[in-house]
Amino acid sequence: MPEVQTILRRMRQNPKGVRFSDLCKVCDSYFGEARQRGSSHRIYGTPWRSDPRVNIQNDRGLAKAYQVKQVLRAIERLEEEHGSQR
């Protein structure tokens, strides 16, 4: 999915300017459907029980920068443990 890779590149360059909908696309691609979709939160399952967690929050259309960084760490861990799949 080139779109997901483009979003990932932008996330790495500027974690503060990521749209929530774009972060959802990346998380759906790497972690599957969110196991919980609250009003402003989405929680994704991971193969591990500890950090980094994948819990993201919609903040007026944008993702919170610290959560973008957590997602990036989770993707790195996933790729280390299961090989680069994207």
Buried (B, 14 or more C-beta within 10 A) or exposed (E): EEEBEEBBEBBEEEBEEBBBEBBBBBBBBBBEEBEEEEEEEBBBEBEEEEEBBBBBBBEEEBBBBEBBBBBBBBBEBBEEEEEEEE
